[in-house]
């Protein structure tokens, strides 16, 4: 018998309700032991429930981090995932430490039979249950509102007219001509003369912008975004080098990036001109691929198609621009570049 059924994307949904049931049960037992003092067996039973509940919260947190790496998350749910992860982290620490406090108080404290001490500890746990509630609420919203883990949505094909469309929640750029896009971009490295552009008509009738850099080039749309998801639909089969999605760009020497090259994906940060790789993964891909980079607070994620391949954590970046960097020789075909505010 397999531990994870075929219908489950990971083990997290199989155990996520255990800490909820155990901690709520511990709170109920704690309240009854305060009221029914003659039932002395309730006090050690309550402590045992808190210990098992705290341990299950720790286990559930780590299975949740693994789960986040195994499911596809739509742009509108990325910020919710970040909040859920942060709340789960605090819930794990709160009830893990609280369980140890209750155990030590029960075993060694001279005041373990004091109703005042027990009442104070109960109120602390009751306050911590708000963290448990908010964590569960955010997790449920991801599943029942956005279908995270229920369905595996691929990035949708753009349905707007070709060209650059800018809205309140970001922008989307589909190739329209080989020159019209140049003037809308802020050039961070190189310039329009450093890249040869043409329009390619693909077999399915769609149009791609073919970019052949003569030297390293980087450009960004001068539109400032905070938490953001950047999506590019590209083909680099004829390119020998790295294509980087840039986000939170301040200037040519300060930005975050997700770079895809022949055999690897790297997610990192350039600060003061110094590059730091926060996470990387070996990949073997060819043909058209959808690449996504997410920068949301201290959480950074990189996707190839629906698969999460990098997931580092670093200090949150200041709001900035979104763009593209090409470093290498050959031609990159670009069918779409999108920036979505989270």
BELZITA-V706676 format. One record per residue. N is the residue number from 1. RES is the residue in three letters. SS is DSSP state (~ for helix, > for strand, _ for the rest). PSI is psi in radians with two decimals (NA if undefined). Layout:
# BELZITA-V706676
n={N | N}
res={RES | RES}
ss={SS | SS}
psi={PSI | PSI}
This chain:
# BELZITA-V706676
n={1 | 2 | 3 | 4 | 5 | 6 | 7 | 8 | 9 | 10 | 11 | 12 | 13 | 14 | 15 | 16 | 17 | 18 | 19 | 20 | 21 | 22 | 23 | 24 | 25 | 26 | 27 | 28 | 29 | 30 | 31 | 32 | 33 | 34 | 35 | 36 | 37 | 38 | 39 | 40 | 41 | 42 | 43 | 44 | 45 | 46 | 47 | 48 | 49 | 50 | 51 | 52 | 53 | 54 | 55 | 56 | 57 | 58 | 59 | 60 | 61 | 62 | 63 | 64 | 65 | 66 | 67 | 68 | 69 | 70 | 71 | 72 | 73 | 74 | 75 | 76 | 77 | 78 | 79 | 80 | 81 | 82 | 83 | 84 | 85 | 86 | 87 | 88 | 89 | 90 | 91 | 92 | 93 | 94 | 95 | 96 | 97 | 98 | 99 | 100 | 101 | 102 | 103 | 104 | 105 | 106 | 107 | 108 | 109 | 110 | 111 | 112 | 113 | 114 | 115 | 116 | 117 | 118 | 119 | 120 | 121 | 122 | 123 | 124 | 125 | 126 | 127 | 128 | 129 | 130 | 131 | 132 | 133 | 134 | 135 | 136 | 137 | 138 | 139 | 140 | 141 | 142 | 143 | 144 | 145 | 146 | 147 | 148 | 149 | 150 | 151 | 152 | 153 | 154 | 155 | 156 | 157 | 158 | 159 | 160 | 161 | 162 | 163 | 164 | 165 | 166 | 167 | 168 | 169 | 170 | 171 | 172 | 173 | 174 | 175 | 176 | 177 | 178 | 179 | 180 | 181 | 182 | 183 | 184 | 185 | 186 | 187 | 188 | 189 | 190 | 191 | 192 | 193 | 194 | 195 | 196 | 197 | 198 | 199 | 200 | 201 | 202 | 203 | 204 | 205 | 206 | 207 | 208 | 209 | 210 | 211 | 212 | 213 | 214 | 215 | 216 | 217 | 218 | 219 | 220 | 221 | 222 | 223 | 224 | 225 | 226 | 227 | 228 | 229 | 230 | 231 | 232 | 233 | 234 | 235 | 236 | 237 | 238 | 239 | 240 | 241 | 242 | 243 | 244 | 245 | 246 | 247 | 248 | 249 | 250 | 251 | 252 | 253 | 254 | 255 | 256 | 257 | 258 | 259 | 260 | 261 | 262 | 263 | 264 | 265 | 266 | 267 | 268 | 269 | 270 | 271 | 272 | 273 | 274 | 275 | 276 | 277 | 278 | 279 | 280 | 281 | 282 | 283 | 284 | 285 | 286 | 287 | 288 | 289 | 290 | 291 | 292 | 293 | 294 | 295 | 296 | 297 | 298 | 299 | 300 | 301 | 302 | 303 | 304 | 305 | 306 | 307 | 308 | 309 | 310 | 311 | 312 | 313 | 314 | 315 | 316 | 317 | 318 | 319 | 320 | 321 | 322 | 323 | 324 | 325 | 326 | 327 | 328 | 329 | 330 | 331 | 332 | 333 | 334 | 335 | 336 | 337 | 338 | 339 | 340 | 341 | 342}
res={UNK | UNK | UNK | UNK | UNK | UNK | UNK | UNK | UNK | UNK | UNK | UNK | UNK | UNK | UNK | UNK | UNK | UNK | UNK | UNK | UNK | UNK | UNK | UNK | UNK | UNK | UNK | UNK | UNK | UNK | UNK | UNK | UNK | UNK | UNK | UNK | UNK | UNK | UNK | UNK | UNK | UNK | UNK | UNK | UNK | UNK | UNK | UNK | UNK | UNK | UNK | UNK | UNK | UNK | UNK | UNK | UNK | UNK | UNK | UNK | UNK | UNK | UNK | UNK | UNK | UNK | UNK | UNK | UNK | UNK | UNK | UNK | UNK | UNK | UNK | UNK | UNK | UNK | UNK | UNK | UNK | UNK | UNK | UNK | UNK | UNK | UNK | UNK | UNK | UNK | UNK | UNK | UNK | UNK | UNK | UNK | UNK | UNK | UNK | UNK | UNK | UNK | UNK | UNK | UNK | UNK | UNK | UNK | UNK | UNK | UNK | UNK | UNK | UNK | UNK | UNK | UNK | UNK | UNK | UNK | UNK | UNK | UNK | UNK | UNK | UNK | UNK | UNK | UNK | UNK | UNK | UNK | UNK | UNK | UNK | UNK | UNK | UNK | UNK | UNK | UNK | UNK | UNK | UNK | UNK | UNK | UNK | UNK | UNK | UNK | UNK | UNK | UNK | UNK | UNK | UNK | UNK | UNK | UNK | UNK | UNK | UNK | UNK | UNK | UNK | UNK | UNK | UNK | UNK | UNK | UNK | UNK | UNK | UNK | UNK | UNK | UNK | UNK | UNK | UNK | UNK | UNK | UNK | UNK | UNK | UNK | UNK | UNK | UNK | UNK | UNK | UNK | UNK | UNK | UNK | UNK | UNK | UNK | UNK | UNK | UNK | UNK | UNK | UNK | UNK | UNK | UNK | UNK | UNK | UNK | UNK | UNK | UNK | UNK | UNK | UNK | UNK | UNK | UNK | UNK | UNK | UNK | UNK | UNK | UNK | UNK | UNK | UNK | UNK | UNK | UNK | UNK | UNK | UNK | UNK | UNK | UNK | UNK | UNK | UNK | UNK | UNK | UNK | UNK | UNK | UNK | UNK | UNK | UNK | UNK | UNK | UNK | UNK | UNK | UNK | UNK | UNK | UNK | UNK | UNK | UNK | UNK | UNK | UNK | UNK | UNK | UNK | UNK | UNK | UNK | UNK | UNK | UNK | UNK | UNK | UNK | UNK | UNK | UNK | UNK | UNK | UNK | UNK | UNK | UNK | UNK | UNK | UNK | UNK | UNK | UNK | UNK | UNK | UNK | UNK | UNK | UNK | UNK | UNK | UNK | UNK | UNK | UNK | UNK | UNK | UNK | UNK | UNK | UNK | UNK | UNK | UNK | UNK | UNK | UNK | UNK | UNK | UNK | UNK | UNK | UNK | UNK | UNK | UNK | UNK | UNK | UNK | UNK | UNK | UNK | UNK | UNK | UNK | UNK | UNK | UNK | UNK | UNK | UNK | UNK | UNK | UNK}
ss={_ | _ | _ | _ | _ | _ | _ | _ | _ | _ | _ | ~ | ~ | ~ | ~ | ~ | ~ | ~ | ~ | ~ | ~ | ~ | ~ | ~ | ~ | ~ | ~ | ~ | ~ | ~ | ~ | ~ | ~ | ~ | ~ | _ | _ | _ | _ | _ | ~ | ~ | ~ | ~ | ~ | ~ | ~ | ~ | ~ | ~ | ~ | ~ | ~ | ~ | ~ | ~ | ~ | ~ | ~ | ~ | ~ | ~ | ~ | ~ | ~ | ~ | ~ | ~ | _ | _ | _ | _ | _ | _ | ~ | ~ | ~ | ~ | ~ | ~ | ~ | ~ | ~ | ~ | ~ | ~ | ~ | ~ | ~ | ~ | ~ | ~ | ~ | ~ | ~ | ~ | ~ | ~ | ~ | ~ | ~ | ~ | ~ | ~ | ~ | ~ | ~ | ~ | _ | _ | _ | _ | _ | _ | ~ | ~ | ~ | ~ | ~ | ~ | ~ | ~ | ~ | ~ | ~ | ~ | ~ | ~ | ~ | ~ | ~ | ~ | ~ | ~ | ~ | ~ | ~ | ~ | ~ | ~ | ~ | ~ | ~ | ~ | ~ | ~ | _ | > | _ | _ | > | _ | _ | _ | _ | _ | _ | _ | _ | _ | _ | _ | > | > | > | > | > | _ | _ | > | > | > | > | > | _ | _ | _ | _ | _ | _ | _ | ~ | ~ | ~ | > | > | > | > | > | _ | _ | ~ | ~ | ~ | > | > | > | > | > | > | > | _ | _ | _ | _ | _ | > | > | > | > | > | > | > | _ | _ | _ | > | > | > | > | > | > | > | > | > | _ | _ | > | > | > | > | > | > | > | > | > | > | > | > | > | > | > | > | > | > | > | > | > | > | > | > | _ | _ | > | > | > | > | > | > | > | _ | _ | _ | > | > | > | > | > | > | > | > | _ | _ | > | > | > | > | > | > | > | > | > | _ | _ | _ | _ | _ | > | > | > | > | > | > | > | > | > | _ | _ | > | > | > | > | > | > | _ | _ | > | > | > | > | _ | _ | > | _ | _ | _ | _ | _ | _ | > | > | > | > | > | > | > | > | > | > | > | > | > | > | > | > | > | > | > | > | > | > | _}
psi={2.21 | 2.54 | -0.67 | 2.07 | 2.83 | -0.53 | -0.27 | 2.30 | -0.37 | -3.14 | -0.25 | -0.84 | -0.27 | -0.42 | -0.05 | -0.41 | -0.19 | -0.89 | -0.58 | -0.88 | -0.74 | -0.75 | -0.70 | -0.70 | -0.69 | -0.71 | -0.74 | -0.77 | -0.64 | -0.76 | -0.76 | -0.66 | -0.43 | -0.65 | -0.75 | 1.34 | -0.45 | -0.33 | 1.36 | -0.46 | -0.33 | -0.53 | -0.86 | -0.54 | -0.68 | -0.79 | -0.73 | -0.70 | -0.71 | -0.68 | -0.84 | -0.66 | -0.74 | -0.73 | -0.70 | -0.53 | -0.68 | -0.82 | -0.74 | -0.64 | -0.82 | -0.63 | -0.50 | -0.68 | -0.66 | -0.65 | -0.71 | -0.45 | -0.07 | -0.05 | 2.72 | 2.38 | 2.11 | 2.78 | -0.72 | -0.25 | -0.06 | -0.79 | -0.65 | -0.70 | -0.74 | -0.80 | -0.74 | -0.75 | -0.77 | -0.76 | -0.71 | -0.64 | -0.81 | -0.65 | -0.76 | -0.86 | -0.71 | -0.97 | -0.42 | -0.83 | -0.71 | -0.69 | -0.70 | -0.66 | -0.79 | -0.67 | -0.81 | -0.65 | -0.72 | -0.63 | -0.67 | -0.30 | 2.41 | -0.27 | 0.29 | -0.45 | -0.01 | 2.20 | -0.53 | -0.75 | -0.78 | -0.68 | -0.70 | -0.73 | -0.62 | -0.73 | -0.61 | -0.80 | -0.65 | -0.68 | -0.69 | -0.40 | -0.34 | -0.66 | -0.75 | -0.76 | -0.83 | -0.66 | -0.82 | -0.67 | -0.77 | -0.68 | -0.74 | -0.67 | -0.66 | -0.70 | -0.90 | -0.34 | -0.69 | -0.06 | 0.42 | 2.17 | -0.27 | -0.73 | 2.74 | 1.38 | 2.24 | 2.75 | 2.25 | 2.55 | 2.47 | 2.40 | 0.01 | 2.97 | 2.63 | 2.63 | -2.98 | 2.08 | 2.08 | 2.25 | -3.07 | -0.50 | 0.30 | -2.70 | 2.81 | 2.35 | 2.07 | 2.47 | 2.35 | -0.70 | 2.96 | -0.02 | -0.41 | -0.51 | -0.39 | -0.79 | -0.30 | -0.24 | 2.63 | 2.11 | 2.09 | -0.52 | 2.31 | -2.62 | 3.14 | -0.55 | -0.20 | 0.07 | 2.36 | 2.22 | 2.50 | 2.84 | 2.25 | 2.31 | 2.12 | 3.01 | -0.56 | 0.08 | -0.17 | 2.91 | 2.41 | 2.56 | 2.07 | 2.11 | 2.18 | 1.73 | 2.43 | -0.32 | 3.11 | 2.30 | 2.60 | 2.37 | 2.74 | 2.62 | 2.23 | 1.13 | 2.05 | 2.27 | 2.65 | -1.99 | 2.31 | 2.64 | 2.23 | 2.27 | 2.31 | 2.38 | 1.94 | 2.88 | 2.12 | 0.47 | -0.51 | 0.38 | 2.29 | 1.66 | -2.75 | 2.40 | 2.18 | 2.27 | 2.20 | 2.45 | 2.82 | 0.76 | 2.16 | -0.78 | -2.95 | -0.28 | 0.12 | 1.86 | 2.90 | 2.73 | 2.74 | 2.01 | 2.32 | 2.23 | -2.85 | -0.76 | 0.03 | 2.73 | 2.28 | 2.38 | 2.26 | -2.85 | 2.44 | 2.08 | 2.08 | 0.49 | -0.14 | 2.22 | 2.33 | 2.17 | 2.05 | -0.57 | 2.64 | 2.76 | 2.49 | 2.38 | 2.76 | 1.69 | 2.70 | 2.97 | -2.85 | 2.35 | 2.54 | 2.10 | 2.33 | 2.37 | 2.29 | 2.28 | 1.84 | 1.70 | -2.22 | 0.05 | 2.31 | 2.37 | 2.53 | 2.31 | 2.53 | 1.99 | -2.20 | 0.01 | 2.18 | 2.16 | -0.41 | 2.55 | 1.21 | 2.97 | 2.42 | 2.99 | 2.51 | 2.50 | 2.68 | 2.66 | 2.53 | -2.94 | 2.95 | 2.46 | -2.70 | 2.55 | 2.35 | 2.20 | 1.87 | -2.89 | 2.53 | -2.80 | 2.33 | 2.28 | 2.28 | 2.13 | -0.43 | 2.49 | 2.16 | 2.43 | 2.15 | 2.13 | 2.37 | NA}
